[in-house]
Amino acid sequence: MIMANTMLLPIFPQMRKALDLSLQEISLIFILVSFPAAFLNPIGGVLADRLGRKKIVVPSIFLYGIAGGLAGVALLVIENPFNTVLVLRVLQGVGSATPMYLAVALAGDIFQSQERTQAMGFLEMANGVGKLLSPIIGGVVGMIGFYAPFFVYPVIAIPVGILYWITIKEPPLKEKVSLKSEVASLKELKSISNILALLAAFASIFFLFGTMFWVSEFIDQSIPEGTIVHGLVIAIPVAALMLTAYFASSFTSKIGPRITLFAGHLIAGVSLLLIPLIYTTVYIWPNLVLVGFSAGLLLPVLDTVASAISSRGHRGVISTIFGSFRCLGAAAAPFLIAFLLHISIFVTFLPVAALIIILGFAIFFFVNEEKLLPPELKEKE
């Protein structure tokens, strides 16, 4: 699912020139995947709670892959393909809406106690592997042409959908979940702790994807030709995210989600604050590592929180609501970054950095630890 956007980052400057698009127009290629996912996630979560996870996830994966492949066909055979590609990207967004976040719900169904925290770390590490490899794959395949990465979607998605159906052993539903009880379960999200966790879910993807979007434009200005190099550079923060996510579960279980979220936001805010000051120097590269490191701290604990708020019967809808906030972050980042870059790089990053730091301090002072992570999901003394 991560490949929906990150695989295209290395080739979007090439696509923008080939289709004669502005930075704001090309950002629609990314936005129109993430917005449908954001609004459809809770619906998919409700259906998954009532019908089972696999019956929602597998058709979604197929739709995601097929729509992506058809977008590649449109770029090859239609004279003015942009509008057609946008429609197909909306369909791809419909397909990408629930699978990643229902995987979080499914892990919550299968794993209990400390195992669940570890499982969420592995999920985010897999997420990181997707973010790491997809820009590199996009850069390599993009050497054929800017349309070529779109054909990777069905090649990967269809076998994954088949394997998911065959190999995943889903725990049976104990009882039928009513729509009324699903709506009632949303009251769990009203606490200040969970509201701040939802904002953190939005912010963590916003700053990560916004930074990657900026890097793709920045590196194109430095190295106009070379999609493989673009992919490798874009993957720098993601490599840091992947490695951090692997160890984050142990870290979080020791110090708790509140301090982990505070530390992640503080590191992210400082690293974003530095970008306008050092982006023309060699210090920008280790700073991008810090961006990824902060996201690697935040995402696994947010997954664990999403899986722990509610019981098995309502875990699908709660997890997908957290997913919606992440998708909104992914949707808002490219357009807002593209808009602000026309003003200045300082206007782009300084306000975002300030808001991230403020959110971190709000989490530190107002989050109730027990509201985020029950004692049984913490490491035993």
Secondary structure, DSSP 4 states (H G I P E B T S, - for coil): -THHHHTTGGGHHHHHHHHT--HHHHHHHHHHHHHHHHHHHHHHHHHHHHH-SHHHHHHHHHHHHHHHHHHHHHHHH-SS-HHHHHHHHHHHHHHHSSHHHHHHHHHHHH--HHHHHHHHHHHHHHHHHHHHHHHHHHHHHTTT-TTGGGGHHHHHHHHHHHHHHHH--PPPPSSPPPHHHHHHHGGGGGSHHHHHHHHHHHHHHHHHHHHHHHHHHHHHHH-SS-HHHHHHHHHHHHHHHHHHHHHHHHHHHHH-HHHHHHHHHHHHHHHHHHHHHHTTSTTHHHHHHHHHHHHHHHHHHHHHHHHHSS-GGGHHHHHHHHHHHHHHHHHHHHHHHHHHHTT-HHHHHHHHHHHHHHHHHHHHHH--HHHHS-GGGSPP-
